[in-house]
Amino acid sequence: MVFLTSSSLTLLASIAFALRATRVYGFNPNTNNNVAAYWGQDAYGGTPNSNQALWQQPIDFYCEDDSIDVLPIAFIKTFFGTDGLPVLDLANSCSGPSFSGTGLFNCQFLEQNIQNCQNKGKLVTISLGGGGQANAFSSASQAQQFADTIWNLFLGGSSSTRPFGNAVLDGVDLDIEGGSTTNFAAFVSQLRSHMNGASKHVINAVGFDALYVQFYNNYCAVSYYNSPGDWDFGSWDNWAKTQSPNPNVKIYLGVAAMAAVADYGYVDIGTLTPIIQQTQSQYSSFGGVMMWDASAAYANNRFDAAVKSAVGSGSSSPPPPSGGSGNRIHPNGDTSKCLDVQGGNFADGTPVQIYDCNGTGAQNWVINSGVTAVQVAGTNYCLDAGDTPGDGTQMKIWECYSGIPAQTWYYTGDDRIALNGQGQCLDLTNGALGDGTIMQIWECTDNDTNQVWTLS
């Protein structure tokens, strides 16, 4: 995985694109019940009056059961230390001799621990950055060279200074909380180029696979769940479905695993469980829960196991609708006008228009909130954007095919019907309400009333 921090919506987040090994993982990126927990900083051990017996254990200690699916190792705190090598800081877990006097410690004793986790179906990544760090790249070429270094030190490359020996990690987590993000695209692209040709490969060819959003230590904390002006998981879900280049991107609910490891925003498992389950059921982009960190979760009455129980067995994205009585779809709340199949002709290529509402089957659509097909009720025809959708592409119906991009839409919480992950929305052409106006798609734009569609 590669995670790149985003400050969008004032939250710290981690965007991921994942690797899959040739072996079979227990982790399934397409479900909504995954749990990730950072390891390496012993957050619990740094709290007042902590029980030393529960201080951070070897990483495979937290892989003994099914509670945690992904373990990012934190942190490479400095990108360029002595001799230009990154500086590795793993709290109490790696304090042995460094390579050539650098801050890159020889932690080869962790090799077997990491492999033990991987053999149990866990993903293990390396996290770069962390709180209080301000790493940046001076140029695209420097970013590309750093990607080469990370590849050779931790992933599928080779080096005489591999800190974890022969253990090949499953990716990189970038927790960039300070400094400029300029040239990080060059870093990600270069790393992807290595991954594409390796024994592990990028799961999705375009975009990122997961985004960890921190819902603690900020005004959107999970403790503000009952404050609609603060709690904004829906905004992230909307981003995922209307702007993310990857229509399968998953949003993780990031929580503190113990009150003592957060400034504020921690909630106990009794409070958190219904929040997890409601969010999981409401948003198809929900991928699971991220926790800071593994040591705190274990010490807090197995908070990790309780969270895993809360997410349950999970499910994949819901399938498109297959029929039913349907709804009328109105432009911007105008209930006198309806989305209509021209001439009631249910055939491939028939244009979709706006027309006076008349109660006919040509205006009856099956549409769900979240990921959905937009299907003419009682038929096998769906709203279709064609092979090369773009601004001005006219809408038509076509035989329904499950999962194809041209027919995979997302009905957002703010009443937009967006092509899933493509940044294009169903649009009332030029705002014209005259009968026979053919509908189009256009770049999704906030506060554009031509892209608001309501149901009745």
C-alpha positions in Angstrom: 0.0 0.0 0.0 1.0 3.6 -0.5 -0.6 6.1 1.6 -0.4 9.9 0.9 -1.6 12.3 3.5 -4.4 14.7 2.5 -5.5 17.8 4.4 -8.7 18.0 2.4 -11.7 19.0 4.6 -9.1 20.0 7.3 -8.6 16.4 8.2 -5.4 14.3 8.1 -5.9 11.3 5.9 -4.0 8.5 4.3 -4.7 7.6 0.7 -3.6 4.1 -0.4 -2.9 2.0 -3.4 -2.4 -1.6 -2.4 -0.2 -4.5 -3.4 -1.2 -8.1 -3.6 1.3 -10.9 -3.1 1.3 -14.2 -5.1 0.1 -15.9 -2.0 -3.5 -15.7 -0.9 -4.2 -13.0 1.8 -6.9 -13.2 4.4 -7.3 -9.4 3.9 -9.9 -8.5 1.3 -9.7 -4.9 0.2 -13.2 -5.0 -1.2 -15.0 -5.7 2.0 -16.1 -3.2 4.7 -14.9 -5.0 7.9 -11.1 -4.5 7.8 -9.2 -3.2 10.9 -5.8 -1.5 10.6 -3.6 -0.6 13.6 -0.3 1.2 13.6 2.7 -0.6 15.3 6.1 0.6 16.2 5.6 3.7 18.5 4.3 2.0 21.6 1.7 4.6 22.2 0.5 2.8 25.3 4.0 2.7 26.8 4.2 6.4 26.6 1.1 7.0 28.7 1.3 7.8 32.5 1.3 4.9 34.9 1.1 2.3 32.1 1.6 -1.3 32.9 5.0 -2.3 31.6 3.8 -5.8 31.0 1.5 -4.4 28.3 4.0 -2.2 26.6 4.5 -2.8 22.9 5.2 -6.4 22.0 6.8 -7.8 18.8 4.6 -7.2 15.8 3.5 -10.8 15.4 2.1 -10.7 18.9 -0.7 -8.7 17.4 -1.2 -11.1 14.5 -2.2 -14.1 16.6 -5.9 -13.7 16.0 -8.2 -12.1 13.5 -8.6 -8.8 15.2 -6.2 -6.8 13.0 -5.9 -7.1 9.2 -3.3 -4.4 8.4 -0.3 -3.2 10.4 1.6 -0.1 9.2 5.0 0.0 10.9 5.7 3.5 12.2 7.8 5.4 11.4 10.6 6.4 9.0 10.6 9.8 10.7 13.2 11.5 8.4 13.5 10.9 4.7 17.1 12.0 4.3 19.5 11.4 7.3 23.2 10.6 7.4 24.5 9.3 4.1 21.2 10.3 2.5 19.5 7.3 4.1 16.1 7.5 5.9 16.0 7.5 9.7 14.0 4.7 11.2 12.4 5.2 14.7 10.5 2.2 16.2 10.4 3.3 19.8 11.4 0.3 22.0 11.4 -2.2 19.2 14.6 -1.6 17.4 17.5 0.1 19.1 20.4 -2.0 17.8 23.4 -0.9 15.7 22.8 1.3 12.7 24.1 0.7 9.2 27.3 2.7 8.7 26.5 5.0 11.6 23.2 6.2 10.1 19.8 6.3 11.7 18.6 3.3 9.7 18.9 0.7 12.4 19.6 -2.9 11.7 16.3 -4.5 12.7 16.8 -7.8 10.9 15.5 -9.6 14.0 12.1 -8.4 12.9 12.3 -10.3 9.7 10.7 -13.4 11.0 8.1 -11.5 13.0 6.9 -9.7 9.9 6.8 -12.9 7.9 4.8 -14.5 10.6 2.2 -11.8 10.3 2.1 -12.1 6.5 1.8 -15.9 6.7 -1.3 -15.4 8.8 -2.9 -13.3 6.0 -2.0 -9.8 7.4 -0.7 -6.9 5.4 2.4 -5.2 6.8 3.5 -1.8 5.5 6.1 0.8 6.4 4.9 4.2 7.4 6.8 7.4 6.5 6.5 10.6 8.4 4.4 10.9 11.5 3.5 13.7 13.9 5.9 16.6 14.2 7.8 15.8 11.0 8.2 18.0 8.0 9.6 15.9 5.2 9.5 17.2 1.6 11.1 16.7 -1.8 13.1 19.5 -3.5 12.5 18.1 -7.0 10.7 15.4 -8.8 14.0 13.6 -9.4 14.7 13.6 -5.7 11.2 12.1 -5.1 11.9 9.4 -7.7 15.2 8.6 -6.2 13.7 8.3 -2.7 11.1 5.9 -4.2 13.9 3.8 -5.5 15.5 3.8 -2.0 12.3 2.7 -0.3 11.8 0.0 -2.9 15.3 -1.4 -2.3 15.2 -1.1 1.5 11.8 -2.4 2.3 9.9 -3.8 -0.7 10.9 -5.9 -3.7 14.3 -4.4 -4.5 17.7 -5.3 -3.1 20.2 -3.6 -0.9 23.0 -4.4 1.5 21.2 -2.4 4.1 17.8 -3.9 4.3 16.6 -3.2 7.9 14.1 -6.1 8.0 16.3 -8.5 6.2 14.5 -10.6 3.6 11.1 -9.6 4.7 9.3 -7.9 1.8 6.7 -5.5 3.1 3.3 -5.1 1.4 3.6 -1.4 0.7 4.3 2.1 2.1 2.2 4.3 4.3 2.9 8.1 3.9 1.7 10.0 7.0 2.8 13.4 5.9 1.7 15.8 8.6 4.0 18.7 7.8 6.0 20.2 5.0 5.2 20.5 1.3 3.4 17.8 -0.6 4.9 19.0 -3.9 6.5 16.2 -5.9 4.8 13.4 -4.0 3.0 12.5 -7.2 6.4 11.7 -8.7 7.3 9.6 -5.7 4.0 7.6 -6.0 4.4 7.2 -9.8 8.0 5.9 -9.4 7.0 3.5 -6.7 4.1 2.2 -8.8 6.5 1.6 -11.7 8.5 -0.7 -9.5 5.4 -2.5 -8.2 3.9 -3.1 -11.7 6.9 -5.2 -12.6 7.3 -7.1 -9.4 6.0 -10.3 -7.9 3.4 -8.1 -6.1 1.2 -5.9 -8.3 -1.0 -2.9 -7.9 -4.6 -4.0 -7.2 -6.1 -1.0 -9.1 -4.5 0.3 -12.2 -5.8 3.8 -11.6 -6.1 5.9 -8.4 -5.8 4.8 -4.8 -7.5 1.9 -2.9 -8.0 3.2 0.6 -8.1 6.4 2.6 -7.6 6.5 6.3 -9.4 9.5 7.8 -8.5 10.6 11.3 -11.7 11.2 13.3 -9.9 12.2 16.6 -7.9 15.3 17.6 -9.9 17.4 15.3 -13.4 19.1 15.1 -14.7 16.1 13.1 -13.9 13.7 15.9 -16.1 10.6 16.4 -17.1 12.1 19.7 -19.0 14.7 17.7 -21.0 12.0 15.9 -24.3 13.6 17.0 -23.3 17.0 15.7 -24.2 17.1 12.0 -22.1 20.3 11.5 -19.0 18.4 12.6 -19.4 14.8 11.8 -18.6 14.5 8.0 -18.1 10.9 7.0 -20.7 11.7 4.3 -18.4 14.3 2.8 -15.6 11.8 2.4 -18.1 9.3 0.9 -19.2 11.9 -1.6 -15.5 12.6 -2.5 -14.9 8.9 -3.0 -17.9 8.6 -5.4 -17.7 11.9 -7.3 -13.9 12.8 -7.4 -11.7 9.8 -6.7 -10.2 8.3 -9.9 -10.7 4.9 -8.3 -14.4 4.0 -8.0 -13.6 1.3 -5.5 -11.8 3.5 -3.0 -12.5 2.6 0.6 -12.8 5.1 3.4 -11.6 3.9 6.9 -12.9 5.4 10.1 -9.8 6.4 12.1 -10.2 6.3 15.8 -8.0 6.5 19.0 -7.7 3.1 20.7 -7.4 4.7 24.2 -8.2 8.1 25.7 -4.6 8.5 26.8 -3.2 8.3 23.3 -5.3 11.2 21.9 -5.7 14.8 22.8 -9.5 14.4 22.4 -12.1 12.6 20.4 -11.8 9.1 22.0 -15.0 7.2 22.6 -15.4 3.9 24.4 -16.4 0.7 22.5 -20.0 0.9 23.7 -20.4 4.3 22.1 -18.3 3.5 19.0 -20.0 0.2 18.1 -23.3 1.7 16.9 -21.4 4.5 15.1 -19.3 1.9 13.2 -22.4 -0.1 12.3 -24.5 2.8 11.2 -21.7 4.2 9.1 -20.9 0.8 7.6 -24.6 0.3 6.6 -25.1 3.9 5.3 -22.0 4.3 3.1 -20.8 1.8 0.6 -17.3 3.4 0.5 -16.8 2.4 4.2 -13.8 0.0 4.3 -13.3 -0.6 8.0 -11.6 1.0 11.0 -8.1 2.3 11.6 -6.7 2.6 15.1 -3.8 4.4 16.8 -2.2 2.2 17.9 -1.9 -1.6 18.4 -0.3 -1.4 21.8 -3.1 0.9 23.1 -5.8 -1.2 21.6 -4.5 -4.4 23.2 -4.0 -2.7 26.6 -7.5 -1.2 26.5 -9.4 -4.4 27.2 -8.7 -5.7 23.7 -10.2 -2.7 22.0 -9.0 -4.2 18.7 -11.0 -7.4 19.2 -14.1 -5.4 20.2 -13.8 -3.2 17.0 -13.4 -6.3 14.9 -16.5 -7.7 16.4 -18.3 -4.3 15.8 -17.6 -4.4 12.0 -18.9 -8.0 11.9 -18.5 -10.2 8.9 -18.7 -7.3 6.5 -19.9 -7.3 2.9 -18.8 -6.2 -0.5 -20.4 -3.2 -2.4 -24.1 -3.8 -3.0 -25.1 -5.1 -6.4 -27.1 -2.9 -8.8 -30.9 -3.0 -8.6 -32.7 -5.6 -10.7 -36.2 -4.3 -10.9 -39.0 -3.1 -8.7 -41.7 -0.4 -8.8 -39.2 2.4 -9.2 -39.2 6.2 -8.7 -39.7 9.3 -10.8 -36.5 11.4 -11.1 -37.0 15.1 -11.1 -34.6 17.9 -12.0 -33.8 20.1 -9.0 -37.1 19.2 -7.2 -39.4 20.3 -10.1 -42.0 17.5 -9.7 -43.7 18.6 -12.9 -40.7 17.3 -15.0 -39.3 13.8 -15.1 -36.3 11.9 -16.5 -37.8 10.1 -19.5 -36.9 7.4 -22.1 -37.7 9.1 -25.4 -40.9 7.7 -26.9 -41.0 4.9 -24.4 -38.8 3.0 -26.8 -36.9 0.4 -24.6 -34.0 -0.3 -26.9 -30.2 0.1 -27.0 -29.3 3.7 -27.7 -32.7 5.4 -27.0 -32.0 8.9 -25.8 -32.9 9.9 -22.2 -34.6 13.3 -22.0 -36.6 15.6 -19.8 -40.4 15.5 -20.2 -43.6 16.5 -18.5 -44.3 13.8 -15.8 -47.1 11.5 -17.1 -46.9 8.4 -15.0 -45.8 6.1 -17.8 -43.2 3.3 -17.5 -40.7 5.5 -19.5 -40.3 7.6 -16.4 -40.1 4.9 -13.8 -36.5 4.3 -12.6 -34.9 2.0 -10.0 -32.2 3.8 -8.2 -30.6 3.3 -4.8 -28.6 5.6 -2.6 -24.8 5.0 -2.9 -23.4 2.8 -5.6 -26.2 1.9 -8.0 -27.4 1.3 -11.5 -30.1 3.6 -12.8 -32.5 1.1 -14.3 -35.8 1.5 -16.1 -38.2 -0.4 -13.8 -39.4 -3.7 -15.1 -36.9 -3.8 -18.0 -33.3 -4.8 -18.5 -32.2 -1.3 -19.7 -30.1 1.1 -17.7 -28.9 4.7 -17.9 -25.7 4.6 -19.9 -22.9 7.1 -20.4 -21.1 5.4 -23.2 -17.5 4.2 -23.6 -15.8 7.7 -23.4 -17.9 9.8 -21.1 -17.0 13.5 -20.8 -18.5 17.0 -20.7 -21.5 17.1 -23.0 -21.9 13.3 -23.6 -25.6 12.7 -24.2 -27.4 10.1 -22.1 -29.1 7.0 -23.5 -30.4 3.6 -22.2 -28.6 0.4 -23.0 -29.0 -3.2 -21.9 -27.9 -3.5 -18.3 -24.4 -5.0 -17.6 -23.4 -5.3 -13.9 -20.4 -3.4 -12.9 -19.4 -1.7 -16.2 -18.2 2.0 -15.7 -20.8 3.5 -18.1 -23.7 2.2 -16.0 -22.2 2.4 -12.5 -23.5 5.5 -10.8 -23.5 6.9 -7.3 -26.6 8.7 -5.9 -25.0 11.1 -3.4 -26.3 12.5 -0.1 -26.7 15.9 -1.8 -28.9 14.5 -4.6 -26.4 14.2 -7.4 -26.2 11.2 -9.7 -22.5 10.8 -10.5 -20.7 8.3 -12.6 -18.9 6.3 -9.9 -15.4 7.6 -9.4 -15.2 9.5 -12.6 -16.1 13.1 -11.5 -19.0 13.4 -14.0 -22.6 14.0 -13.0 -26.0 13.7 -14.7 -26.7 17.2 -15.9 -29.8 19.1 -17.0 -28.5 20.3 -20.3 -28.1 24.2 -20.2 -30.7 24.1 -17.5 -33.4 23.7 -20.1 -36.7 22.2 -18.9 -38.4 22.0 -22.3 -39.9 18.6 -23.4 -37.4 16.6 -25.4 -34.2 18.1 -24.0 -31.6 15.3 -24.1 -29.8 14.9 -20.8 -26.0 15.0 -20.6 -23.2 14.5 -18.2 -20.8 17.2 -17.0 -18.0 17.6 -14.5 -19.5 17.4 -11.0 -19.7 21.0 -9.6 -20.7 22.0 -6.1 -23.9 24.1 -5.9 -24.8 23.5 -9.5 -28.6 23.1 -9.6 -28.5 21.5 -13.0 -27.0 18.5 -11.3 -29.6 18.1 -8.5 -32.0 15.2 -8.9 -34.8 14.3 -6.5 -37.0 11.2 -6.3 -40.7 10.7 -5.8 
